[in-house]
């Protein structure tokens, strides 16, 4: 199984969209283990949304859709309401 996930950094008003086969380990990397990369600069992160997919291909398609204009609009309207 693959998980598409959306992280939010409330402190910096940022979101991150990704996919993984091990959400627990990936989340730990975003918040603690990684020493370089974009997400390191905006810690702490919290998980605000997840979706499960049977194949890597399906997860990658959804991740790419969420990273596009319509996907980001959906995130703003459904997950980031203030």
Secondary structure, 3 states (H helix, E strand, C coil): CEEEEEEEECCCCEEEEEEECCHHHHHHHHHHHCCCCHHHHHCCCEEEEEEEECCHHHHHHHHHHHHCHHHHHHHHHHCCCC
